Amino acid sequence: MKFKELSKYSNAEKILLAEKIWDSVSKKSVELSSEVKNELENRLHILEEEKAELYSLEDVKKHIQKLRKK
């Protein structure tokens, strides 16, 4: 299938195709370095301990707009 051919499909069909592709990727086949695994574990721990600073989408958009103005 060529990428250009995707335009002939409906959005629903494209979503189904994306789901099939996603499901075909085995979680076991994804290899992470020990550094990445440690970082993910650290981030999960911070979230579980409720020590993470979380931002709303609006806050993130405002921050990006401020950075662009500089």
GROMACS elastic network, one bead per residue, 0.5 to 0.9 nm:
[ bonds ]
;  ai    aj funct       b0    kb
    1     4     6  0.84373   500
    1     5     6  0.67826   500
    1     6     6  0.82139   500
    2     5     6  0.54253   500
    2     6     6  0.74269   500
    3     6     6  0.56578   500
    3     7     6  0.82052   500
    4     7     6  0.62634   500
    4     8     6  0.84373   500
    5     8     6  0.59224   500
    5     9     6  0.78046   500
    6     9     6  0.55887   500
    6    10     6  0.85484   500
    6    14     6  0.73840   500
    7    10     6  0.76698   500
    9    12     6  0.80411   500
    9    13     6  0.59223   500
    9    14     6  0.63672   500
   10    13     6  0.51733   500
   10    14     6  0.62821   500
   10    15     6  0.86963   500
   11    14     6  0.50095   500
   11    15     6  0.61810   500
   11    16     6  0.86805   500
   12    15     6  0.51190   500
   12    16     6  0.63205   500
   12    17     6  0.86975   500
   13    16     6  0.50939   500
   13    17     6  0.62107   500
   13    18     6  0.86211   500
   14    17     6  0.50456   500
   14    18     6  0.61354   500
   14    19     6  0.85974   500
   15    18     6  0.50089   500
   15    19     6  0.61385   500
   15    20     6  0.86493   500
   16    19     6  0.50478   500
   16    20     6  0.62564   500
   16    21     6  0.86698   500
   17    20     6  0.51188   500
   17    21     6  0.62330   500
   17    22     6  0.85786   500
   18    21     6  0.50862   500
   18    22     6  0.60416   500
   18    23     6  0.85179   500
   19    22     6  0.50134   500
   19    23     6  0.60094   500
   19    24     6  0.84916   500
   20    23     6  0.51160   500
   20    24     6  0.61372   500
   20    25     6  0.89487   500
   21    24     6  0.51127   500
   21    25     6  0.67699   500
   22    25     6  0.55260   500
   22    26     6  0.85813   500
   23    26     6  0.72514   500
   25    28     6  0.86011   500
   25    29     6  0.74125   500
   25    30     6  0.82693   500
   26    29     6  0.52446   500
   26    30     6  0.70280   500
   27    30     6  0.55276   500
   27    31     6  0.86602   500
   28    31     6  0.74587   500
   32    35     6  0.79799   500
   32    36     6  0.60226   500
   32    37     6  0.62415   500
   33    36     6  0.52631   500
   33    37     6  0.62630   500
   33    38     6  0.86090   500
   34    38     6  0.60078   500
   34    39     6  0.85148   500
   35    38     6  0.51586   500
   35    39     6  0.61831   500
   35    40     6  0.86727   500
   36    39     6  0.50472   500
   36    40     6  0.61509   500
   36    41     6  0.85504   500
   37    40     6  0.51766   500
   37    41     6  0.61429   500
   37    42     6  0.85554   500
   38    41     6  0.50672   500
   38    42     6  0.60615   500
   38    43     6  0.86108   500
   39    42     6  0.50104   500
   39    43     6  0.61689   500
   39    44     6  0.85765   500
   40    43     6  0.51032   500
   40    44     6  0.61101   500
   40    45     6  0.85357   500
   41    44     6  0.50847   500
   41    45     6  0.61070   500
   41    46     6  0.86543   500
   42    45     6  0.50796   500
   42    46     6  0.62554   500
   42    47     6  0.87102   500
   43    46     6  0.50884   500
   43    47     6  0.62658   500
   43    48     6  0.86393   500
   43    52     6  0.82262   500
   44    47     6  0.50993   500
   44    48     6  0.61318   500
   44    49     6  0.85856   500
   45    48     6  0.50559   500
   45    49     6  0.61020   500
   45    50     6  0.85446   500
   45    51     6  0.87736   500
   46    49     6  0.51440   500
   46    50     6  0.62005   500
   46    51     6  0.53304   500
   46    52     6  0.56537   500
   47    51     6  0.61528   500
   47    52     6  0.54301   500
   47    53     6  0.87559   500
   48    51     6  0.77324   500
   48    52     6  0.85858   500
   49    52     6  0.78760   500
   50    53     6  0.83389   500
   55    58     6  0.80508   500
   55    59     6  0.60202   500
   55    60     6  0.65677   500
   56    59     6  0.51773   500
   56    60     6  0.64021   500
   56    61     6  0.87210   500
   57    60     6  0.50974   500
   57    61     6  0.61752   500
   57    62     6  0.86488   500
   58    61     6  0.50748   500
   58    62     6  0.61879   500
   58    63     6  0.85958   500
   59    62     6  0.51477   500
   59    63     6  0.61713   500
   59    64     6  0.86782   500
   60    63     6  0.50799   500
   60    64     6  0.62192   500
   60    65     6  0.86357   500
   61    64     6  0.51473   500
   61    65     6  0.61809   500
   61    66     6  0.86902   500
   62    65     6  0.50706   500
   62    66     6  0.62520   500
   62    67     6  0.87110   500
   63    66     6  0.51517   500
   63    67     6  0.63278   500
   63    68     6  0.87698   500
   64    67     6  0.50607   500
   64    68     6  0.62442   500
   64    69     6  0.87793   500
   65    68     6  0.51252   500
   65    69     6  0.64033   500
   66    69     6  0.52596   500
   66    70     6  0.68211   500
   67    70     6  0.55081   500
